[in-house]
Amino acid sequence: MGSFRIEGGNRLKGDIIPQGAKNEALQVICATLLTPNEVIIDNIPDILDVNNLIGLLADMGVEVNKVDTGKYSFKAEKVDINFLLSDEYRKKSSSLRGSVMIIGPLLARFGKGYMPKPGGDKIGRRRLDTHFNGLIELGAKFNFDLKEDFFSLEAKKLKGKYMLLEEASVTGTANLIMAAVLAEGTTTLYNAACEPYVQQLCKMLTSMGAKIYGIGSNLLSIEGVDKLNGCYHRLLPDMIEVGSFIGLAAMTGSEITIKDVSFSSLGIIPRSFERLGIKLELKGDDLYIPSQTNYEIETFIDGSIMTIDDAPWPGLTPDLLSVILVVATQAKGSVLIHQKMFESRLFFVDKLIDMGAQIILCDPHRATVIGLNHQYKLRPTIMTSPDIRAGVALLIAALSAEGTSIIHNIDQIDRGYQQIDSRLNVLGAKISRI
C-alpha cells in the first residue's frame, strides 16, 4: 500500500491539463465489445480503474493495442465468453465496479453475460437493480448465486421495450443503452441519466451505426440495428478533475490555469465553486483561477445558510462534494453540504476535524461547515484515503496545511487521478511517494 508525504503550505502556479474523463472511459471501453471491428479511443487516462478494465478486456480475447500516449485500439473479434466463468475473471472483475458495464454489450452481442458482485469505493450501498431489472425487461433471464456472489444473464435475442427507470443511474443507463442498440425493435428509456458521459457514449454508438434519439435528455429512444461498425472516439476532459483543481487553487491561494476544460460540458460545476466565493475567469476554453487570500460563501436571498447538494445531471455531481466540503473549511461563512446519494461518503470529515476544521457531521448525509476564513491554517496529520474523491479532498487539505502530512492507501487516489503527484509538483507542490 503506497503513501504520499506532503509538505503543505506552498502556493502553486502554472498551467495544468485535465486528464480524459474516467467515467466516460469506463463506458466507451465496454462499448467496444459491441462490434468485431476496430474501435480507436483517444485521450484515455492512465489510471488504475481504466487500466484494469483494459486488461480485463484483453484477457477476454479483445485485441488491444496502444497506438500512442492515451490512445488505444480495440478489436473484439474473438471474445472468449468461457473466460467469464473462470476464477481469474471473477477475481479481476470483482475489484472493478466499472466491469458491470460489460454485461449489456455481451448480452446484446453474444446472448450471455456473467460477472461477480463488483467492488469499488466503500461509500455505501450502490445497488445494481436498475441494471438488471432493465435487462430483464429487455428479455434476459437473470440468476444470482447468493453463495458465490455471482450474476448471470442469458437471452437468445433482446427485444426493445418502454421502460421508466426507478433511478437515473449513470452506469445503469449506459448498460441499457448498450444492450438496446442491438435489440429487436425500439427501446424507450424514461428517467435516463443524461450526464455528459452518457451523451458521449450515445454519440460514439451513433458514429458506429446505432440509432439513438433524445441525446442529452432524460428520454431516450433507441432503434435496434443488426450490427455496429468501428469508429474513432475522443474522451472529454475529466470534469471531476477540473473541479478538483479549482478547489486546490482556492485552498492553497494559488494561481492556476486549467487548460482545455470543455467549458460547455461542465454544467453547474463552475457556478457551485463561485457560490463559495471563488473567482473564475474563462479564457477561450481555459479556466483561470486567480490567487485569492479570502473567499466568502454566498447566502440564499433571504440570508439563510447556503446549502450545496448533489443531484442528477444537470445538477451537481456527487463526485465533487468531498472537494467542495474541504474548500469550504477555509471560506468565510458557513454552508450545509448534503450528500444525498451515498451514506458513507462524508465519514472522512473526522480527519479534517483532526486538522482543525470546524465541521458538524449532522448525519451520514449532511455536514455543516463553519469556514475558518484562512485565519487558521489546517494542521498536518496522518490519514488514510477511504475512496477516490475523499482521497483527493484529503490531498487538497494536506497541501493547504503548513507542515508534513502523510496519506496512506493512495491506490484509491491513483484509481481516479493520473500521476497526480508529479503533475502537481510541476506547479510547485511538494508531494513524494513513500
C-alpha positions as CSV (number, residue, x, y, z in Angstrom):
1,M,0.0,0.0,0.0
2,G,1.6,3.3,-1.1
3,S,1.6,6.6,0.7
4,F,2.1,10.3,0.0
5,R,4.2,12.6,2.0
6,I,3.0,16.1,1.5
7,E,4.9,19.3,2.5
8,G,2.0,21.7,2.7
9,G,1.7,25.5,2.9
10,N,3.1,26.2,-0.6
11,R,1.4,28.2,-3.3
12,L,1.1,26.7,-6.7
13,K,1.3,28.5,-10.0
14,G,1.1,27.5,-13.7
15,D,-1.0,25.6,-16.3
16,I,-2.4,22.1,-15.9
17,I,-4.2,19.9,-18.5
18,P,-7.0,17.7,-17.1
19,Q,-6.9,14.0,-18.0
20,G,-9.5,12.3,-20.1
21,A,-12.8,11.6,-18.3
22,K,-12.5,8.5,-16.2
23,N,-16.3,7.7,-16.0
24,E,-16.6,8.2,-19.8
25,A,-13.6,5.9,-20.4
26,L,-15.2,3.0,-18.5
27,Q,-18.4,3.2,-20.5
28,V,-16.9,3.6,-24.0
29,I,-14.3,0.9,-23.5
30,C,-17.0,-1.5,-22.6
31,A,-18.9,-0.4,-25.8
32,T,-16.0,-1.8,-27.9
33,L,-17.5,-5.3,-27.2
34,L,-20.5,-4.4,-29.4
35,T,-18.6,-4.8,-32.7
36,P,-15.9,-7.1,-34.1
37,N,-14.5,-4.1,-35.9
38,E,-11.7,-1.9,-34.7
39,V,-12.5,1.0,-32.4
40,I,-10.0,3.7,-31.6
41,I,-10.4,5.7,-28.4
42,D,-8.2,8.7,-27.7
43,N,-7.4,10.7,-24.5
44,I,-7.7,7.7,-22.2
45,P,-6.4,8.5,-18.7
46,D,-3.6,6.4,-17.3
47,I,-5.3,5.4,-14.1
48,L,-5.8,2.1,-12.2
49,D,-9.5,1.6,-12.8
50,V,-9.2,2.2,-16.6
51,N,-6.0,0.2,-17.0
52,N,-7.6,-2.7,-15.1
53,L,-10.7,-2.6,-17.4
54,I,-8.5,-2.6,-20.5
55,G,-6.5,-5.6,-19.1
56,L,-9.8,-7.4,-18.4
57,L,-11.0,-7.0,-22.0
58,A,-7.6,-8.2,-23.2
59,D,-8.0,-11.3,-21.0
60,M,-11.4,-11.9,-22.6
61,G,-9.8,-12.0,-26.0
62,V,-10.2,-8.4,-27.2
63,E,-7.2,-7.4,-29.3
64,V,-5.9,-4.3,-27.5
65,N,-3.0,-2.1,-28.9
66,K,-1.6,1.1,-27.5
67,V,-1.3,3.4,-30.5
68,D,0.1,6.5,-28.7
69,T,0.0,8.1,-25.3
70,G,-3.6,7.8,-24.1
71,K,-4.7,6.3,-27.5
72,Y,-5.8,2.7,-27.8
73,S,-7.3,0.5,-30.5
74,F,-9.8,-2.3,-29.5
75,K,-10.9,-5.2,-31.7
76,A,-13.4,-7.5,-30.1
77,E,-13.4,-10.0,-33.0
78,K,-12.6,-13.1,-30.9
79,V,-14.2,-12.8,-27.5
80,D,-13.8,-15.8,-25.2
81,I,-17.2,-16.0,-23.3
82,N,-16.0,-19.0,-21.3
83,F,-13.3,-16.8,-19.7
84,L,-16.1,-15.1,-17.8
85,L,-16.7,-18.4,-15.9
86,S,-13.0,-18.6,-14.8
87,D,-11.7,-17.9,-11.3
88,E,-9.3,-15.4,-12.9
89,Y,-12.2,-13.4,-14.3
90,R,-14.0,-13.4,-11.0
91,K,-11.0,-12.1,-9.1
92,K,-10.2,-9.3,-11.5
93,S,-13.7,-8.1,-12.2
94,S,-14.9,-8.2,-8.6
95,S,-12.3,-5.5,-7.7
96,L,-13.5,-3.2,-10.5
97,R,-17.0,-1.7,-10.3
98,G,-16.9,-0.5,-13.9
99,S,-16.9,-4.1,-15.0
100,V,-20.7,-4.2,-14.5
101,M,-21.0,-2.3,-17.9
102,I,-19.7,-5.3,-19.9
103,I,-22.9,-7.1,-19.2
104,G,-25.1,-5.1,-21.6
105,P,-22.7,-5.4,-24.6
106,L,-22.1,-9.1,-24.0
107,L,-25.8,-9.9,-23.6
108,A,-26.7,-7.9,-26.8
109,R,-24.0,-9.4,-29.0
110,F,-23.4,-12.9,-27.6
111,G,-26.7,-13.6,-25.7
112,K,-25.0,-14.1,-22.3
113,G,-23.1,-12.3,-19.7
114,Y,-21.6,-13.2,-16.3
115,M,-20.0,-11.2,-13.5
116,P,-19.3,-11.4,-9.8
117,K,-20.6,-8.8,-7.4
118,P,-18.4,-5.7,-8.2
119,G,-16.2,-3.8,-5.8
120,G,-15.1,-0.2,-6.0
121,D,-15.3,2.6,-3.5
122,K,-16.5,2.0,0.1
123,I,-19.0,4.8,0.0
124,G,-22.2,3.0,1.0
125,R,-24.8,0.9,-0.8
126,R,-24.7,1.1,-4.6
127,R,-27.5,-1.2,-5.8
128,L,-27.5,-2.7,-9.3
129,D,-31.3,-3.1,-9.6
130,T,-31.5,-0.6,-12.4
131,H,-29.1,-2.6,-14.5
132,F,-30.6,-6.0,-14.0
133,N,-34.3,-5.0,-13.9
134,G,-33.8,-3.2,-17.2
135,L,-32.1,-6.1,-18.8
136,I,-34.8,-8.4,-17.6
137,E,-37.4,-6.1,-19.2
138,L,-35.5,-6.5,-22.5
139,G,-35.9,-10.2,-22.3
140,A,-32.9,-11.5,-20.4
141,K,-33.2,-14.4,-17.9
142,F,-31.4,-13.4,-14.6
143,N,-29.9,-15.5,-11.9
144,F,-28.0,-14.5,-8.8
145,D,-25.9,-17.1,-7.0
146,L,-26.0,-15.8,-3.4
147,K,-23.4,-18.2,-2.2
148,E,-20.9,-17.3,-4.9
149,D,-22.0,-13.7,-5.2
150,F,-22.2,-14.3,-9.0
151,F,-24.7,-12.8,-11.5
152,S,-25.6,-14.4,-14.8
153,L,-27.9,-13.3,-17.6
154,E,-28.9,-15.0,-20.8
155,A,-31.1,-14.2,-23.8
156,K,-31.4,-15.6,-27.3
157,K,-32.4,-12.1,-28.6
158,L,-33.2,-8.9,-26.7
159,K,-36.4,-7.1,-27.6
160,G,-37.0,-3.4,-27.2
161,K,-39.4,-2.1,-24.6
162,Y,-40.6,1.1,-23.0
163,M,-39.0,1.5,-19.5
164,L,-39.4,4.1,-16.7
165,L,-36.2,3.7,-14.8
166,E,-36.5,3.7,-11.0
167,E,-33.4,5.9,-10.7
168,A,-31.4,8.0,-13.1
169,S,-28.4,5.7,-12.7
170,V,-25.5,6.7,-15.0
171,T,-23.9,3.2,-15.3
172,G,-27.4,1.6,-15.4
173,T,-28.5,3.9,-18.2
174,A,-25.2,3.2,-20.1
175,N,-25.6,-0.6,-19.7
176,L,-29.2,-0.5,-21.0
177,I,-28.3,1.7,-24.0
178,M,-25.5,-0.7,-25.0
179,A,-27.9,-3.6,-24.7
180,A,-30.7,-1.9,-26.6
181,V,-28.6,-0.8,-29.7
182,L,-28.6,-4.4,-30.9
183,A,-32.0,-5.4,-29.6
184,E,-35.1,-6.0,-31.9
185,G,-37.4,-3.1,-32.2
186,T,-37.4,0.2,-30.2
187,T,-36.4,0.7,-26.6
188,T,-37.5,3.8,-24.8
189,L,-35.7,4.8,-21.6
190,Y,-37.5,7.5,-19.5
191,N,-35.7,9.0,-16.4
192,A,-32.5,8.1,-18.1
193,A,-29.3,9.7,-16.9
194,C,-28.1,12.4,-19.2
195,E,-24.7,13.2,-17.9
196,P,-22.0,14.2,-20.5
197,Y,-20.6,10.7,-20.1
198,V,-23.8,9.2,-21.3
199,Q,-24.1,11.8,-24.1
200,Q,-20.6,10.9,-25.2
201,L,-21.4,7.2,-25.2
202,C,-24.5,7.8,-27.3
203,K,-22.5,9.9,-29.8
204,M,-19.9,7.2,-30.1
205,L,-22.5,4.5,-30.7
206,T,-24.3,6.7,-33.2
207,S,-21.0,7.0,-35.1
208,M,-20.8,3.2,-35.1
209,G,-24.3,3.0,-36.7
210,A,-26.6,3.0,-33.8
211,K,-29.9,4.9,-33.9
212,I,-30.3,6.9,-30.7
213,Y,-32.7,9.8,-30.3
214,G,-33.1,12.3,-27.5
215,I,-29.4,12.5,-26.6
216,G,-28.8,15.0,-23.8
217,S,-32.3,14.5,-22.4
218,N,-33.8,12.0,-19.9
219,L,-36.0,10.4,-22.6
220,L,-34.0,8.2,-25.0
221,S,-35.4,6.3,-27.9
222,I,-33.2,3.6,-29.3
223,E,-34.0,1.7,-32.5
224,G,-32.1,-1.6,-32.6
225,V,-29.8,-2.4,-35.5
226,D,-28.3,-5.6,-36.8
227,K,-24.7,-4.7,-36.3
228,L,-22.3,-1.9,-35.4
229,N,-19.1,-0.7,-37.1
230,G,-15.9,0.6,-35.8
231,C,-15.1,4.2,-35.1
232,Y,-12.8,6.8,-33.7
233,H,-13.8,8.5,-30.4
234,R,-12.1,11.1,-28.2
235,L,-12.9,11.4,-24.5
236,L,-13.9,14.7,-22.9
237,P,-11.6,16.2,-20.2
238,D,-12.5,14.9,-16.8
239,M,-14.9,17.4,-15.2
240,I,-14.2,16.0,-11.7
241,E,-10.5,16.7,-12.1
242,V,-11.3,20.2,-13.3
243,G,-13.4,20.8,-10.2
244,S,-10.6,19.3,-8.0
245,F,-8.1,21.7,-9.5
246,I,-10.4,24.7,-8.8
247,G,-10.7,23.6,-5.2
248,L,-7.0,23.1,-4.9
249,A,-6.3,26.6,-6.2
250,A,-8.7,28.2,-3.7
251,M,-7.5,26.2,-0.7
252,T,-3.8,27.0,-1.3
253,G,-4.2,30.6,-2.5
254,S,-2.7,29.5,-5.9
255,E,-2.9,30.9,-9.4
256,I,-3.7,28.1,-11.8
257,T,-4.9,27.9,-15.4
258,I,-6.8,24.7,-16.3
259,K,-6.4,24.2,-20.0
260,D,-9.0,22.9,-22.5
261,V,-11.7,22.2,-20.0
262,S,-14.6,21.9,-22.5
263,F,-16.5,24.5,-20.5
264,S,-19.8,23.8,-22.1
265,S,-19.7,20.3,-20.6
266,L,-19.0,21.4,-17.0
267,G,-22.7,22.3,-16.3
268,I,-23.2,23.7,-12.9
269,I,-19.7,22.9,-11.6
270,P,-18.2,26.4,-12.1
271,R,-21.2,28.1,-10.5
272,S,-21.0,25.8,-7.5
273,F,-17.5,27.0,-6.7
274,E,-18.5,30.6,-7.4
275,R,-21.1,30.2,-4.7
276,L,-18.2,29.6,-2.3
277,G,-16.7,32.9,-3.3
278,I,-14.1,31.5,-5.7
279,K,-13.3,33.7,-8.7
280,L,-13.1,32.1,-12.1
281,E,-12.3,33.5,-15.5
282,L,-12.9,31.8,-18.8
283,K,-10.2,32.5,-21.4
284,G,-11.2,30.8,-24.6
285,D,-11.7,27.2,-23.3
286,D,-9.2,27.6,-20.5
287,L,-10.3,28.3,-16.9
288,Y,-8.2,30.8,-15.0
289,I,-8.3,30.8,-11.2
290,P,-6.5,33.8,-9.7
291,S,-4.8,33.7,-6.3
292,Q,-7.2,34.7,-3.5
293,T,-6.4,35.3,0.1
294,N,-10.1,35.1,1.1
295,Y,-13.3,33.8,-0.4
296,E,-16.8,34.3,1.1
297,I,-19.7,31.8,0.9
298,E,-22.9,33.3,-0.5
299,T,-26.2,33.1,1.4
300,F,-29.6,32.5,-0.1
301,I,-31.6,35.6,-1.0
302,D,-33.3,35.6,2.4
303,G,-30.0,35.5,4.2
304,S,-30.3,31.8,5.3
305,I,-27.3,29.5,5.2
306,M,-26.3,28.2,1.8
307,T,-26.9,24.5,1.0
308,I,-24.9,22.7,-1.6
309,D,-26.2,19.3,-2.6
310,D,-25.9,16.7,-5.3
311,A,-28.5,15.8,-7.9
312,P,-28.8,14.0,-11.2
313,W,-27.4,16.0,-14.2
314,P,-27.7,18.9,-14.8
315,G,-27.4,19.1,-11.0
316,L,-24.1,18.9,-9.2
317,T,-22.3,15.6,-9.5
318,P,-21.8,13.9,-6.1
319,D,-18.2,13.2,-7.0
320,L,-17.3,16.8,-6.2
321,L,-19.0,17.2,-2.8
322,S,-15.9,16.0,-0.9
323,V,-13.8,18.6,-2.6
324,I,-16.4,21.4,-2.1
325,L,-16.6,20.4,1.6
326,V,-12.8,20.8,2.0
327,V,-12.7,24.1,0.2
328,A,-15.5,25.4,2.5
329,T,-13.3,24.8,5.6
330,Q,-11.2,27.9,4.7
331,A,-14.0,30.1,3.4
332,K,-15.7,33.0,5.2
333,G,-19.2,31.9,6.2
334,S,-21.0,28.6,6.7
335,V,-22.5,26.1,4.3
336,L,-24.5,22.9,4.7
337,I,-23.2,20.0,2.5
338,H,-25.9,17.5,1.7
339,Q,-24.7,14.3,0.1
340,K,-27.9,12.5,-0.9
341,M,-26.7,9.5,-2.9
342,F,-24.1,7.7,-0.7
343,E,-24.5,7.4,3.1
344,S,-20.8,6.8,3.8
345,R,-19.1,9.4,1.7
346,L,-18.9,12.1,4.4
347,F,-17.3,9.9,7.1
348,F,-13.8,11.2,6.0
349,V,-14.6,14.6,7.8
350,D,-13.2,13.2,11.1
351,K,-9.7,13.6,9.6
352,L,-10.5,17.2,8.6
353,I,-11.7,17.9,12.2
354,D,-8.4,16.5,13.5
355,M,-6.7,19.0,11.2
356,G,-8.6,21.9,12.9
357,A,-11.6,22.2,10.5
358,Q,-14.9,23.3,12.1
359,I,-17.4,20.7,10.8
360,I,-20.6,19.3,12.4
361,L,-21.5,15.9,10.9
362,C,-25.3,16.1,11.3
363,D,-25.9,12.6,10.0
364,P,-24.5,10.2,7.3
365,H,-25.7,12.5,4.6
366,R,-25.2,16.1,5.9
367,A,-22.4,18.1,7.3
368,T,-22.3,21.8,8.3
369,V,-19.0,23.6,7.7
370,I,-18.1,26.8,9.5
371,G,-15.3,28.3,7.5
372,L,-12.0,29.5,9.1
373,N,-11.6,32.3,6.5
374,H,-7.9,31.4,6.2
375,Q,-7.3,32.9,9.7
376,Y,-6.2,29.5,11.0
377,K,-4.4,27.0,8.8
378,L,-5.3,23.4,8.9
379,R,-2.8,21.3,10.9
380,P,-0.8,18.5,9.2
381,T,-1.7,14.9,10.2
382,I,-1.5,11.2,9.2
383,M,-4.6,9.9,7.4
384,T,-5.9,7.1,5.1
385,S,-7.7,7.6,1.8
386,P,-11.1,5.8,2.0
387,D,-12.2,6.3,-1.6
388,I,-11.1,8.2,-4.8
389,R,-12.9,11.5,-4.2
390,A,-12.3,11.7,-0.4
391,G,-8.7,10.8,-1.1
392,V,-8.1,13.8,-3.4
393,A,-10.0,16.0,-1.0
394,L,-7.6,15.0,1.8
395,L,-4.7,15.6,-0.5
396,I,-6.0,19.2,-1.1
397,A,-6.3,19.7,2.7
398,A,-2.8,18.4,3.2
399,L,-1.4,20.8,0.6
400,S,-3.0,23.7,2.4
401,A,-1.8,22.7,5.8
402,E,1.6,24.1,7.0
403,G,3.8,21.1,7.7
404,T,4.2,17.5,6.8
405,S,1.2,15.2,6.3
406,I,1.0,11.5,5.3
407,I,-1.8,9.9,3.3
408,H,-1.9,6.1,3.2
409,N,-3.8,3.9,0.8
410,I,-3.1,6.2,-2.2
411,D,-4.1,3.4,-4.6
412,Q,-7.6,4.8,-4.1
413,I,-6.4,8.2,-5.4
414,D,-4.5,6.5,-8.3
415,R,-7.7,4.8,-9.3
416,G,-9.1,8.1,-10.5
417,Y,-6.3,10.7,-10.9
418,Q,-3.4,10.3,-13.4
419,Q,0.0,10.8,-11.9
420,I,-1.5,13.5,-9.6
421,D,1.7,13.9,-7.6
422,S,4.1,14.6,-10.5
423,R,1.6,16.9,-12.2
424,L,1.1,19.0,-9.1
425,N,4.8,19.0,-8.3
426,V,5.4,20.8,-11.6
427,L,3.2,23.6,-10.3
428,G,5.2,23.9,-7.1
429,A,3.6,21.3,-4.8
430,K,5.9,19.0,-2.7
431,I,4.4,15.5,-2.8
432,S,6.6,12.4,-2.6
433,R,5.6,8.7,-2.8
434,I,6.8,6.5,0.1
